[in-house]
């Protein structure tokens, strides 16, 4: 374990004393204690629960060793000088490190340092104030189990012994404590009347929202966190599967055009039906629910006094409307709920009686949370500047749907989801059909809507068009008023990193708080990692934004935090992401030995034997392997060219997008080019997915929901390479994604395109390689067409974004 | 889905009416309803929670379709004749089958039949009584999500709306209902004074027990289920790993002996210290705990009013003593807790004050539950005939530790755990050392104890000795008084099926209730399967045994239930297991083409090239593949002989152990023989592990803990073979496991040994094969020795236990 904690607020003795009083470690009785050992014993006795007997708590203390010779109880009961090493011997045991297995008694302080755990600056032996400060810091230190000690004690029942005896909210070291009884939460449904009529039934769409909030919120207002999740009410996987498109067809020549960007942005104004007449008002919801589709970070926050609201939007189970996949109707689905939470929109208790219910329990400060589509709708909602939305925790989100399903005039699937498109996603999330009656009633309007999506997405050309422009949130990024916290996996091939890079650049000029974490995962959550205090950072941030506690969150949380790809459990800060401030232009040079160079030109074909083609269609991993490593026996050998750059003498870090600039020709009047930047070098690399750590279960509150501790570890065997980035372009879209240019067979064109951005450390002794090819078996359409591509080596380079440091 | 429900108790109109009244579906008001549709509407309104408004419940009903034209609300509100098809249209939707995806409206009754869901015998159209009976049956029918509808409603909050309004326990259709508030359970620790002093400190060992019980048990006694789990308080995985034995050493010649069985069974009598003097009595425990190491079936039972007790036994965290791996001390660790629960033993509130606490809340009826080691300790405890123990739910348990770590005079590891032994397991479970103070204090006694285990287990000879005899529960099987329910995976290579077969045969003559389920899993739990109502069977059984409800459990639950290996979601009953009533003796015939037969003898060697040896050591799967399929190029080709039996014209089912009878010689004065029975035939076969079904989460009570629905499915690709059974023998133990016979190099001996028992259907067109070899890379020691084995074909047969039907 190597600990990285950012969410420890600054403190001094006065703060420590005050806050320890608020969580009952100090009181009038303890003011009388005049011996440091006695004070530490008191802290331990208190930590082991007042609800347990003195004998049991003494038994617990005596199970720990304070020195080689003495158990902690014996040691402390002597009231002799308290050594720093004894304190940290006990501290490590409290943090669940085992003597023998994890550390040696005489080595506790060195071990604390090795683990990167904070050590209080105290005298040795310690005085009373030292014990107070060191104990305060220890409570805020993360245990081996990936949570802070105070959260660990909370999970043992520290606050649950007597929830009523603590202030609510209870802020300790800038973070909100789990002092809310999660076995006694209010769970209620409301129907928000959205300014939408997507199913054209002449009535505004009512959208179901599930609310979970502490009992206390009936009396004391709390902030709300909305997770807008179209998946939340169920999915239609079989139907989605059925609609999934065949991708084994060929690229075609496109008729050139001069489309301008402005003509794409058609905002239709829709005449909306009148709102329902409010026929009554109530504070009593009529509908409840049991097990919601939850998100463990929300569960963590629920125990800490934040209300959680789940809403799935138009066309989902028990809501009105139809699915639209990412357009303004979905944005409004989210903002309507935010408006209700902020007191600016009407909601009803059921779909018939027009009985209004207000979010009387909401303090009006709303945040959003969630990953993927759930993060996407945060960006969507934020770009409206909707009142009440104070903060977004955007994980692995789409900032522009074109960057999800398309790329530079090509149909490029999210990794692992060949054939998926906006219409497939619409069908999958149309959970309204789970009610048989609703499915039948709305069949016609839904069929029509689905047809419109299929047409609008246009799998024929792959061009950027009005459909995609209506789903490009970057257009309105400047309207964002909420503070934004982005989290994205640098290895996310589903929602690719360009999405976070672009929104990051778009919000750069805005006067909002902006944070970003770039991790080594794919399309995952990171809130149960051992090496980083993500949940605590989120707590600190939301406590600041929503509870308006001055806790220095914006200073404590790094602006950009990156997980290193070349070591375990290592995180560092960078100044910028994809800023392209220091770009090195490198000639591609001569391709790998064995490739035929003629007239300073190199060619590769795209078609394969039927057998090889089918093999790769069913095994994209094999294709990727052969693309990079395939020798002259490999089916890919003539289907790509590899340019190997010089072996590195020193580590370099790439930050941002590499840009391919080549002069190339197709043997046909159509063509696509793909490129990968690859790190070559037999080495240990991080596992693709984080692995469970010791099967450690993390409780998110006392006897509340749970998560499992995870971490990226090096794989057991070395691997020969790792893909750093990739990109694709339709040669006819060499100007941009919306304009089609002419392409003559055999004619050479200058073609530039960016690869996906990354922050990547290439180690000394390794070597970068650039691979140029056409069909991407994992993501592009696969026509197995008879095309030959030729690259003019003279004018072909790659621009590498080498970090300044 | 194909449903198999055994735990539906017989009922009639009177029972249905009475029980529906007890769960508030019927009352005085409903007695006035005179229209079948109105009665069904009332049932639906009630199912959708009284705590929700009438409008919301109407909304829920109107989301379902009753016919092609009408939603359920419209249909029922007409009060027209209620058709059976409309009832089952609605029923299937309540059971979470979706119209369109899962069934068509006009097809509901056929679909019920296809799914093997019970259909009430009613008139069409239905009368009032029909509706009552059909609704009653429907509530007891399993949904698509693998739980009964009444449990599904409970999970939605049906009982939780007002826990206080229901009888406790509430028996519905013979099963105990989840009417206990799991957010409000009592969690307390006691220290049971066991009649043991394993750490020789002159004081009886105090054993920690964690109790979880409903609040109501303070007033009304409840039954208790003990899970005795040595893993429960944590494990020392790193230390266990360290002690794991090297298995790459050679077999040696053993000196012949005439050991008799009787001389092995030495029962030492131990002088025990005097019990502690009780210094006080209390009903108030002093210690609590938060998240216990749970077992989902226990969680299911907790919501249904059974107290759950976890106890880890001697040498575990916060208990006294040292680990002994399966001997009488561990048995007594379990029975001591049972005795306390039955009022026959003293426990204290802590380890110092001698303050006695009784299980005043226990009704004295105790059961045990758990799998593997946890099941083993059930067999151990049951064989003492301890008072209070009424029933055991024994999953994948060891009945004789020799059959776990040894076989016929050989060290044979549990599959996947090469090098593990009784001492390794002792170290892994010695969680007492997790307290640093305890580890230091008991270091000497523990080192000595561990040494004794290592010596006793005797990895040198592999013979059955006094150490193993003290860990052979079969010796005392006749003392069992508790009713026994065995569950075992037919593919369990960890705790091999011989364990369940032997205990099953041992209890056969006893006048107790005996049940057995043999499933297609490995070493797994089966309580979240979609195709079988295991949890409900357990509920029925425990309700009968512990709550003493006359529910016909012993008749309803099949004596032996087997999961078919050759089809999905298929279970059937058999009369006996491993009864060997119909044995076919089949000559092995001539081995596969290519094997050299000389003088009607066939030979194979055991040694391999270093490369091949190392390869197989690290890849037992590859070894298994080559053993069965390896051609003349394979490294295994000369290291085994394969005898292929005739291709089958019809399916046959094997039931029990096949017996190998061969006349064989070793080229050395030592030798081991292994055999596998294999089903050859390219076919679809069940996955080795059950797979999640639709990511369906199963709540085990209202907002309580959860499990995931699972099921075995056919693998996506066909496979060429499946191992049916295997066995191993040291040629010097050809008489038995405890006597060593002489072995002269080159001399032929008659050798008989049983393969593991199985119940296995071999399909027509398939063919059985017998493979004879020596080293088992997955389980035996691996000496890579220069030995040649020769089999005399004339006198070599296999006895196949072919089922009579």
Interface residues (C-beta under 8 A of the other chain):
Chain A: X49 X51 X52 X53 X55 X56 X59 X62 X63 X64 X65 X71 X72 X93 X98 X99 X100 X101 X105 X155 X156 X157 X183 X184 X189 X236 X237 X238 X239 X286 X287 X288 X290 X291 X318 X349 X350 X351 X352 X353 X433 X434 X435 X436 X437 X438 X439 X440 X694 X697 X699 X702 X703 X706
Chain B: X49 X51 X52 X53 X55 X56 X59 X62 X63 X64 X65 X71 X72 X93 X98 X99 X100 X101 X105 X155 X156 X157 X183 X184 X189 X236 X237 X238 X239 X286 X287 X288 X290 X291 X318 X349 X350 X351 X352 X353 X433 X434 X435 X436 X437 X438 X439 X440 X694 X697 X699 X702 X703 X706
